Amino acid sequence: MHSLKDKRFLVVGGSSGIGLATATAAARAGAAVTVASRSQQKLAAALPRIGGEAGAAVLDAQDDAAVERFFAEQAPWDHVVVSAAQTARGPVRGLALAEARAAMESKFWGAYHVARAARIVPGGSLTFVSGYMAERPQASAVLQGAINAALESLARGLALELAPVRVNTVSPGLIETPLWSRMPEADRAALFASAAERLPARRIGQPEDIANAILFLATTPFATGSTVRVDGGGVIA
């Protein structure tokens, strides 16, 4: 595995959850980390947690012009991770079309914009975060599964187009992130306990579990066009 020492490491969506855990792990591994997010407030709160000499940039991945501008002004990156996304949940016939389109804009087109504009050194990496519903769809989250599958397909194609830049995807299962904080604590605890009982791993995932997989792909020079599933056995349960 290659070292991340002094490597330029960008995490788009790095102010919370999986992105923040990835930025923190990369910084601890010696990388020169920059986190990008739409929220200046979240970035300010994230930087002390990441530590080191981490930098921050306000960036909306859905704004194609802003993304193009950002990468044009930056030196090439060694590693870029895209974990930014906001996706509505619901059945196809119950989810408003505007919400469905916004979900696709956020998770798929945001990643597409970054992939199109990012300048990455040869042998460097671009990593997307998808989700295990690409392989195990749910009736209440059909669109999320479709978006995740599209991301994984995009990564495989980009691994050919952008070579020798390496492009991969990490596919998480149920992960305890701040997104779940909107749910009442008792309901959230019950959901996690029930899910953990059904999973072969007998636990819910943590952001650090996904960060480990992302860093593995970034530092493994023979990994490209791959999807690494980290779901506690959710697909086979």
N, C-alpha and C positions, 0 to 999 in steps of 0.2 A: 504494500500500500504506500502511496506517495504521501509526503508530509504536507500539512497545510500551513507550515511556518511561513509567515509573511505573504501568504497568497491573498490576493484581492477577492473577497467573498461577499457577494451581494445577496441579501434576502428580501425579496419583494413580498410584503406582508409580514415583516419581521417584528412587529410591535406587540404581538400577543400570540398565545397558543403555540401551535407547531412551529410557526416562523420564529417566534422568540426563543423557543428551546433550541432550534437549529442555529440561530445566531450565537447564542450563549455557548453551545458546544463547539462551534467553529472558533470562537474567540479563545476558548480554553485550549484549543489545539494549536493556537499560535497564529491564526489567520487575521488579516486586517479586514475587519467586518464592517459593512455598511448595511443598515436596515432602512427600507423604504416603506412608507405607509401614507395613506391619505390624511391621517390625523397627526398634527403636530403635538397635540397633548399626549397621545399614546406613545409617540416616539420619545418624548421627554421622559416619560415614566419608564420606558423600556431600557434606555441607555445605561442607567446605573445597574440594572440587573444583568446586562450583558457583560459589563466591565471592560477592562482593557482600554484600548483607544478607539472604540467603536464610533462610527460616524452615522449620521442620519440624513435622510432626504425625504421631503414631502413629495409624494408621487402618486397619482391616480392611474393605475394600470389600464383603466378603461379609456383613458384619454390618449388616443394614439399620437397626437401631435406632441403632447407633454412627454410621452415615453420616448419618442424619436429625439426630442430635444435633450432629454436627460442623458441618453447614451452617447449622443454626438459630443457632449461636453465632457465625457468621462474617458479616462484611459481604459483600454481593454481589461476585462475581468478574467480572473482565473476560473471562478465558479459563480454561477447564478442559480438561485433557487426561487421558484414562484409558488408561494403558498397563500396568496391573497385571494379571497373569494367570499361572496355573500350569496347564498342560494336559498330561495324559498322552497318549502317542502309541501307536498300535497299531490293528490291524484291528478292526472292529466285533465280530466273533465271537471275538476273542482278548483284547479289553480288558474287564477286570472292570467290571460295571455301576456299582459304587461309584466306581471311578476315572473312568468316563465322566461320571457325575453331578457329581463334584467338579470336573471340567474345565469343565462348563457353568456351575456355580456360580461358579467363579473368573472366567472370561473374559466370559461373557454376563451373568449376573445381577449380578456386581460392577459392570459398566458400567451396567446397568439401574438399580441402586440409586443410583448417583451421578447419573444423568440425572434420576431421579425427585425427588431431594432438592436438587440444586445450585441455588443462586440466582445467576443470571448476568444482568448488565446488558443492556438492549436493545442489539442490535447486537454483543454479545459472542459468544463462540464456545465450543462443546463439541466436542471432537475425540476419536474413538475410534481405536485401533490394531487392525486386523484382520489380514489375511494373504492372500497371493496364492492360497492353496489354496481360497479361496472361488470362484475362477474356474478353477483347474486342480487338481482333486482328485487325491489319491494313495491307492492301495489300502491303504497302511500308515498313513494318517492321515485317514480318512474323517470322523471326528468333528471334527477341527480345521477341516477345510474347511467343515463344516456350521455350526460355531460362528462362524467368520469371516463366512460369508454372512448369518447371523442378525444379527450386529452391523451389517453394512452396511445391511441392510434396516431395522433399528431406527433407524439414523441418518437414513435418508431420511424415515421417518415422523415422527421427532422434529423434523426441519427444518420440517415443516408445523405440528406441534402447538406447538412452542416459539417460532415466529417472533414477533418479529424476531431472537431469538437464533439464531445460525447453527450448524448441526450437520453435521459432516463426518467422514469416515473416511480414514485413511491405511493403505494395504495394502502391507506390506513383503514382499520376497522373502527369500532366505537372508541373514541378517544375523549378523555376528560379535559375539555378546554373551556375557556371563558364563554363560549357560545351557549353552553348549557346553563349558565348562571341565570338566564331569563326564566328558567323553570323553578318553581318553589323547591326549596332545599329537600323537604321530605319526599316529594315526588321524584326528584332527581336521584336521591339515594336509593329509593325503591327500584327505579329503572335500572340503575347501575348494578345493584345486587342481583336482580333478576337476570340481566344480560350476562353477568359474570358466571352465574350457575350454568348457563347454556354453552358457554365457550370452553373449548378444551384447555385453554390457558388458565381458566378459572379466575380471571381478573379483567378489569377494564384497562384499556391502553392509556398511557401517559404521553404527553407531547415528546418527552425525552426518548421514548421508544421509536418514534418516527424520525427524530433528529439523528439517532444512531444509524438508521438505514440511509438517510440522506448523505451523511458523511461517509459512509461506506462506499456509496456510488461515486461520490466526488473524488475519493482517494484511491479508487481501484481503476487503473488505466485500461483494463480490458473490458470494463462494463459499459456497454452502450446499446441502445434500443431495448433496454430491459425494463420490466415492471416488477418491483419488489413489493410483495404484499406483506403487510405487518398488521394482522387483524385478529390475533389471538386464536386463530382457527375458525373465524366467523364464516368463511365461505364453505367449509366442510361440516360445520355444526348442523 
